[in-house]
């Protein structure tokens, strides 16, 4: 067990208000830190594709489509926190639909598909317009159906900002197999408490070369002293040095970028 606190209840609400109200308490910020890296990869992927069809981004563990909202609407986490934590309307869905209409970048050539085990979060993200398509599935438990595989297919970039550790190489293998031989790029922000090496080995067998981007990225503050103690114990047992990082009160992630072996890296 990792010792990480569970927030499962905030992912199954009919709208994102509980998600943002709870996570604001702990300064959850990883989607904001991930935004410029994802944006750069989308731009690079667009140039590689010759400016034809839109870049198709698959967000694994997308919840309410937060990464899509930040990128599609050029929003910030602080802006979304203010929207949802201070919302007085009984129904925020019409407000979010209008938000997407006003803020979606003109001429933007990117489409977002979300993969998540929460039907409620996916439904909201799709209806609000943050996501262009959605796949409700738990690929850790079972492979995708033919319909789900069809919706997963065609991805150019696969991203995640915190689900790796709960999602393993099993899910990523299913997603890659759904591409019919194509190898989309990948960019995963992974908490340091979870080893990425087994996933990197699996991706290598599928035709990928993985590199870790220099630096670490704050995810959120620990929810309690008990959570911090348990996480630090788990990290120590795994031989991961938490001094000056998790020991100071924050969960930290690292960014791993995977590209096909036959494509040049940075």
C-alpha positions in Angstrom: 0.0 0.0 0.0 1.3 3.5 -0.9 -0.4 5.3 2.0 -1.7 8.0 -0.3 -5.1 9.4 0.8 -8.2 8.4 -1.2 -10.4 11.1 -2.7 -12.6 8.7 -4.7 -15.8 10.4 -3.6 -14.9 13.6 -5.4 -14.7 11.9 -8.8 -18.3 10.6 -8.9 -20.3 13.8 -8.3 -22.6 15.2 -11.0 -20.3 18.3 -11.5 -16.8 19.3 -10.5 -17.5 21.5 -7.5 -16.6 18.9 -4.9 -13.5 18.1 -6.8 -12.2 21.6 -6.8 -13.4 22.5 -3.2 -11.6 19.5 -1.7 -8.4 19.7 -3.8 -8.1 23.5 -3.3 -7.6 22.8 0.4 -4.4 20.9 -0.5 -3.1 23.3 -3.2 -3.5 20.7 -6.0 -1.7 22.2 -9.0 -0.2 19.5 -11.2 -2.4 20.2 -14.2 -1.3 23.8 -14.2 2.4 22.7 -14.2 1.8 20.1 -16.9 0.0 22.6 -19.2 3.1 24.1 -20.9 4.6 20.7 -21.5 1.5 19.3 -23.0 1.0 22.4 -25.1 4.6 22.1 -26.5 4.1 18.5 -27.3 0.7 19.2 -29.1 2.5 21.9 -31.1 5.3 19.6 -32.0 2.9 16.8 -32.9 0.9 19.1 -35.1 4.0 20.1 -37.1 5.0 16.5 -37.5 1.6 15.7 -38.9 1.9 18.4 -41.5 -1.0 20.5 -40.3 -3.7 18.2 -41.6 -6.2 16.7 -39.2 -6.4 18.0 -35.6 -4.0 16.6 -33.0 -5.9 14.0 -31.0 -5.0 13.9 -27.3 -6.1 11.0 -25.1 -6.1 11.9 -21.4 -6.0 8.8 -19.2 -7.7 9.4 -15.8 -9.1 12.6 -17.1 -11.8 13.0 -14.4 -13.8 16.2 -15.3 -11.6 17.0 -18.2 -9.4 19.4 -16.3 -6.3 19.1 -18.6 -8.6 19.6 -21.6 -10.2 22.7 -20.0 -6.8 24.3 -19.3 -5.5 23.7 -22.8 -8.7 24.2 -24.9 -9.8 27.3 -23.1 -6.3 28.6 -22.1 -7.6 28.6 -18.5 -5.6 28.4 -15.2 -6.2 26.2 -12.2 -6.7 29.4 -10.1 -9.4 30.5 -12.5 -11.2 27.1 -12.3 -10.9 27.1 -8.5 -12.6 30.5 -8.4 -15.3 29.3 -10.8 -16.3 26.2 -8.9 -15.5 27.0 -5.3 -17.4 30.3 -5.5 -20.2 29.1 -7.7 -23.7 30.0 -6.4 -25.7 28.7 -9.3 -27.5 25.4 -8.8 -26.4 24.2 -12.2 -22.9 25.0 -13.4 -23.2 23.1 -16.7 -24.7 25.9 -18.7 -22.0 28.3 -17.4 -19.3 25.9 -18.5 -20.8 25.5 -21.9 -20.7 29.2 -22.3 -17.2 29.3 -20.9 -16.0 26.8 -23.6 -17.8 28.9 -26.3 -16.1 32.1 -25.2 -12.7 30.7 -24.4 -12.0 27.9 -26.9 -9.0 29.1 -28.9 -9.9 30.2 -32.5 -8.5 27.9 -35.1 -7.4 25.4 -32.5 -6.7 22.1 -34.1 -6.8 19.7 -31.2 -9.4 17.2 -30.0 -9.5 15.7 -26.5 -10.7 12.2 -25.6 -11.0 11.3 -22.0 -10.5 7.8 -20.5 -11.8 7.3 -17.0 -13.6 4.9 -14.7 -16.0 7.6 -13.5 -19.1 7.8 -15.7 -20.2 10.9 -13.8 -17.0 12.9 -14.4 -16.9 11.8 -18.1 -20.5 12.7 -18.7 -20.0 16.2 -17.3 -16.8 16.8 -19.2 -18.4 15.7 -22.4 -21.6 17.8 -21.9 -19.6 20.9 -20.9 -17.5 20.6 -24.1 -14.1 20.1 -22.4 -13.9 16.7 -24.0 -14.7 15.9 -27.6 -15.1 12.2 -26.9 -15.1 9.9 -23.8 -14.4 6.3 -23.0 -15.8 4.9 -19.8 -13.7 1.9 -18.9 -11.4 0.4 -16.3 -8.7 -1.2 -18.5 -6.9 -2.5 -15.4 -9.8 -5.0 -14.9 -10.6 -5.9 -18.5 -9.6 -5.1 -22.1 -11.6 -2.5 -24.1 -14.6 -3.6 -26.1 -14.5 -3.2 -29.9 -16.5 0.1 -29.5 -14.1 1.4 -26.8 -11.1 0.4 -28.9 -12.5 2.4 -31.8 -12.9 5.5 -29.6 -9.3 5.1 -28.3 -7.9 4.7 -31.8 -6.3 7.5 -33.7 -4.5 9.1 -30.7 -1.5 11.3 -31.5 -0.6 12.1 -27.8 -1.4 10.2 -24.7 -1.2 12.1 -21.4 -1.8 11.7 -17.7 -1.3 13.8 -14.5 -1.5 11.5 -11.6 -3.2 8.2 -12.4 0.0 6.2 -13.0 0.4 4.0 -10.0 -3.2 3.1 -10.0 -3.1 2.7 -13.8 -0.3 0.4 -14.8 1.3 -1.0 -17.9 -1.8 -3.1 -18.4 -3.9 -0.1 -19.3 -1.2 1.5 -21.5 -0.8 -1.8 -23.4 -4.5 -1.9 -24.1 -4.4 1.7 -25.3 -1.4 1.1 -27.6 -3.0 -2.0 -29.0 -6.1 -0.1 -29.8 -4.1 2.1 -32.2 -3.8 -0.6 -34.8 0.0 -0.4 -35.2 0.4 3.4 -34.8 2.5 4.6 -31.8 1.3 7.9 -30.3 3.6 9.9 -28.2 3.1 9.8 -24.4 3.7 12.2 -21.5 3.0 11.0 -18.0 3.4 13.0 -14.8 4.1 10.2 -12.2 4.3 10.6 -8.4 7.8 9.8 -7.2 6.3 7.2 -4.9 5.4 5.0 -7.9 8.2 3.4 -9.9 7.9 4.0 -13.6 10.6 1.5 -14.6 8.2 -1.5 -15.1 6.0 0.7 -17.4 9.1 2.0 -19.3 10.2 -1.7 -19.9 6.7 -2.6 -21.2 6.7 0.5 -23.4 10.1 -0.4 -24.7 8.8 -3.8 -25.8 6.0 -2.0 -27.6 8.4 0.1 -29.6 9.0 3.2 -27.3 12.0 5.0 -26.0 11.3 6.8 -22.7 13.2 9.7 -21.2 12.6 11.6 -18.0 12.4 15.4 -18.1 14.7 17.1 -15.7 13.1 18.4 -12.5 10.2 17.6 -10.2 6.7 19.0 -10.1 4.5 19.7 -7.1 1.2 17.8 -7.1 -0.4 18.8 -3.9 0.2 19.1 -0.1 -0.3 16.0 2.0 -3.8 15.7 3.3 -2.7 14.8 6.8 0.4 14.0 8.8 -0.7 10.3 8.7 -0.7 10.4 4.9 2.7 11.9 4.8 4.1 9.4 7.3 2.8 6.4 5.4 4.0 7.8 2.0 7.5 8.5 3.4 7.6 5.0 4.8 6.6 3.5 1.5 9.2 5.6 -0.3 11.9 4.7 2.2 11.2 1.0 1.7 11.5 1.5 -2.1 14.8 3.3 -1.7 13.5 6.7 -2.8 15.1 9.7 -1.0 12.3 12.1 0.1 14.6 14.6 1.8 13.9 18.2 0.8 10.9 17.1 -1.2 8.1 14.9 0.2 9.6 15.3 3.6 8.8 19.0 3.5 5.0 18.4 3.0 4.3 18.0 -0.7 3.7 15.1 -3.1 6.0 15.5 -6.1 5.8 14.0 -9.6 8.3 13.4 -12.4 7.6 13.7 -16.1 8.3 10.8 -18.4 8.0 11.3 -22.2 7.8 8.3 -24.5 8.3 8.4 -28.3 8.7 5.6 -30.8 12.2 4.2 -31.1 12.5 5.3 -34.7 11.7 9.0 -34.0 14.4 11.4 -32.9 14.2 12.7 -29.3 14.8 16.2 -28.0 
